[in-house]
């Protein structure tokens, strides 16, 4: 079993956020999460909880599998 790829998650989150022309603070506010959480995820310093992955996937209308690197397409 492969280990969670923090770098890929970080890349995909940042890409989705910038496609919507959102800053980290705006995304954190929309998801009702802390600004630090979004920053830590995008730098790979922390991994999101399952609940946070769910919120992100719902917000950007993508699958959790895409965010987690299990699928290549949304």
Phi, psi and omega per residue, in radians:
X1 nan 2.367 3.139
X2 -1.376 2.695 3.076
X3 -1.427 2.657 3.100
X4 -0.993 2.271 -3.111
X5 -1.604 1.622 -3.120
X6 -1.057 -0.694 -3.086
X7 -1.130 -0.708 3.139
X8 -1.189 -0.753 3.084
X9 -1.036 -0.820 -3.130
X10 -1.023 -0.774 -3.141
X11 -1.097 -0.794 -3.113
X12 -1.185 -0.698 3.115
X13 -1.103 -0.817 -3.128
X14 -1.108 -0.717 3.121
X15 -1.074 -0.818 3.128
X16 -1.092 -0.733 -3.124
X17 -1.135 -0.785 -3.104
X18 -1.252 -0.507 3.063
X19 -1.078 -0.510 3.110
X20 -1.615 0.125 -3.120
X21 0.946 0.768 -3.134
X22 -1.930 2.515 2.969
X23 -1.485 2.939 3.115
X24 -1.059 -0.688 -3.128
X25 -1.128 -0.717 3.134
X26 -1.128 -0.700 3.110
X27 -1.149 -0.784 3.134
X28 -1.024 -0.753 3.135
X29 -1.121 -0.764 -3.137
X30 -1.087 -0.606 -3.120
X31 -1.596 -0.053 -3.097
X32 1.018 0.831 3.114
X33 -2.218 2.984 -3.142
X34 -1.364 2.635 3.083
X35 -1.047 -0.665 -3.117
X36 -1.090 -0.653 -3.137
X37 -1.017 -0.869 -3.125
X38 -1.067 -0.772 3.129
X39 -1.061 -0.814 -3.139
X40 -1.101 -0.677 3.123
X41 -1.159 -0.730 -3.099
X42 -1.263 -0.335 3.086
X43 -1.753 -0.055 3.119
X44 1.358 0.207 -3.134
X45 -1.309 -0.479 3.105
X46 -2.439 2.807 3.048
X47 -1.903 2.555 -3.121
X48 -1.327 2.725 3.034
X49 -1.283 2.915 3.081
X50 -1.046 -0.693 3.125
X51 -1.102 -0.706 3.128
X52 -1.166 -0.709 3.093
X53 -1.054 -0.740 3.113
X54 -1.049 -0.835 -3.139
X55 -1.058 -0.757 -3.133
X56 -1.127 -0.797 -3.139
X57 -1.065 -0.758 3.127
X58 -1.135 -0.760 -3.100
X59 -1.082 -0.771 -3.096
X60 -1.613 -0.002 3.138
X61 0.990 0.829 3.067
X62 -2.226 2.937 3.119
X63 -1.480 2.655 3.046
X64 -1.091 -0.600 3.103
X65 -1.035 -0.682 3.092
X66 -1.118 -0.849 -3.133
X67 -1.030 -0.655 -3.070
X68 -1.507 -0.025 3.099
X69 1.456 0.266 3.128
X70 -1.518 -0.313 3.096
X71 -2.363 2.639 -3.136
X72 -1.572 -0.356 -3.124
X73 -1.970 2.784 -3.096
X74 -0.960 nan nan
